[in-house]
């Protein structure tokens, strides 16, 4: 983990309330893995006091650049959205446990809303290896909130889109697209599912995969204080033994035990 000041190289609004921020962070770019995050200080004073966790959407090891995709949801992210090129941002990272990605097979990525960020990074890394087949299923409230469709297709991913209002792609939840994909014969290929998005969507994705005995990794979002496991503010309930629920549950910290967990171990509310 590094603690660095990252220079803003670009900062653009890509759709309503959604911003793409590119930072110069060479050490972090070289060491980051899909699913990890940055812990960002959004202000210069003590209000807001706490840092904000931001999933890494891309890390260019050669250029030393890191991209994050975030939505303006409150004071902290609003302050972040006002920063411009040439300014610096205090960053800690890369933090957390990311995705475990196989060398090959069929990878199905299911993204909801801003949950697209860590899956963009995952898709790029998996396709760069040249052995995996990637299907990227992206859900959003409307077409204006869909992001990076053409970029994913250019990398070689199959892209499926779903919108709540039917303005682009399938009219309905992105989990319907997942069920359709998993009903398609795969000619014996190993299939794994990776997902990030709202809790209700993750619960559905987990249920679909567990019922079909398909390996699934999910990236959880949580309020965080320290980001390094000390404050215990981001705990999630998990089964002690997913194969034997009678053994009870315990709590793990999203910041260091996650944010990526195997779907069958998470106890959803």
Secondary structure in CASP SS format (residue, H / E / C, confidence):
PFRMAT SS
TARGET T0000
AUTHOR 0000-0000-0000
METHOD secondary structure of the structure
MODEL  1
X C 1.00
X E 1.00
X E 1.00
X E 1.00
X E 1.00
X E 1.00
X E 1.00
X E 1.00
X E 1.00
X E 1.00
X E 1.00
X E 1.00
X E 1.00
X E 1.00
X E 1.00
X C 1.00
X C 1.00
X E 1.00
X E 1.00
X E 1.00
X E 1.00
X E 1.00
X E 1.00
X E 1.00
X C 1.00
X H 1.00
X H 1.00
X H 1.00
X H 1.00
X H 1.00
X H 1.00
X C 1.00
X C 1.00
X C 1.00
X C 1.00
X C 1.00
X E 1.00
X E 1.00
X E 1.00
X E 1.00
X E 1.00
X C 1.00
X C 1.00
X C 1.00
X C 1.00
X C 1.00
X C 1.00
X C 1.00
X C 1.00
X C 1.00
X C 1.00
X E 1.00
X E 1.00
X E 1.00
X E 1.00
X E 1.00
X E 1.00
X E 1.00
X E 1.00
X E 1.00
X C 1.00
X C 1.00
X C 1.00
X C 1.00
X E 1.00
X E 1.00
X E 1.00
X E 1.00
X E 1.00
X E 1.00
X E 1.00
X C 1.00
X C 1.00
X C 1.00
X H 1.00
X H 1.00
X H 1.00
X H 1.00
X H 1.00
X H 1.00
X H 1.00
X C 1.00
X C 1.00
X C 1.00
X C 1.00
X C 1.00
X C 1.00
X E 1.00
X E 1.00
X E 1.00
X E 1.00
X E 1.00
X E 1.00
X E 1.00
X E 1.00
X C 1.00
X E 1.00
X C 1.00
X C 1.00
X C 1.00
X C 1.00
X C 1.00
X C 1.00
X C 1.00
X E 1.00
X E 1.00
X E 1.00
X E 1.00
X E 1.00
X E 1.00
X E 1.00
X E 1.00
X H 1.00
X H 1.00
X H 1.00
X H 1.00
X H 1.00
X H 1.00
X H 1.00
X H 1.00
X H 1.00
X H 1.00
X H 1.00
X H 1.00
X H 1.00
X H 1.00
X H 1.00
X H 1.00
X H 1.00
X C 1.00
X C 1.00
X E 1.00
X E 1.00
X E 1.00
X E 1.00
X E 1.00
X E 1.00
X E 1.00
X E 1.00
X E 1.00
X C 1.00
X C 1.00
X H 1.00
X H 1.00
X H 1.00
X C 1.00
X C 1.00
X C 1.00
X H 1.00
X H 1.00
X H 1.00
X H 1.00
X H 1.00
X H 1.00
X H 1.00
X C 1.00
X C 1.00
X E 1.00
X E 1.00
X E 1.00
X E 1.00
X E 1.00
X E 1.00
X C 1.00
X C 1.00
X C 1.00
X C 1.00
X C 1.00
X C 1.00
X E 1.00
X E 1.00
X C 1.00
X C 1.00
X H 1.00
X H 1.00
X H 1.00
X H 1.00
X H 1.00
X H 1.00
X H 1.00
X H 1.00
X H 1.00
X C 1.00
X C 1.00
X C 1.00
X C 1.00
X C 1.00
X C 1.00
X C 1.00
X C 1.00
X E 1.00
X E 1.00
X E 1.00
X E 1.00
X E 1.00
X E 1.00
X C 1.00
X C 1.00
X H 1.00
X H 1.00
X H 1.00
X H 1.00
X H 1.00
X H 1.00
X H 1.00
X H 1.00
X H 1.00
X H 1.00
X H 1.00
X H 1.00
X H 1.00
X H 1.00
X C 1.00
X C 1.00
X E 1.00
X E 1.00
X E 1.00
X E 1.00
X E 1.00
X C 1.00
X C 1.00
X C 1.00
X C 1.00
X C 1.00
X C 1.00
X C 1.00
X C 1.00
X C 1.00
X C 1.00
X C 1.00
X C 1.00
X C 1.00
X C 1.00
X C 1.00
X E 1.00
X E 1.00
X E 1.00
X E 1.00
X E 1.00
X C 1.00
X C 1.00
X C 1.00
X C 1.00
X C 1.00
X H 1.00
X H 1.00
X H 1.00
X C 1.00
X E 1.00
X E 1.00
X E 1.00
X E 1.00
X E 1.00
X C 1.00
X C 1.00
X C 1.00
X C 1.00
X C 1.00
X E 1.00
X E 1.00
X E 1.00
X E 1.00
X H 1.00
X H 1.00
X H 1.00
X E 1.00
X C 1.00
X C 1.00
X C 1.00
END
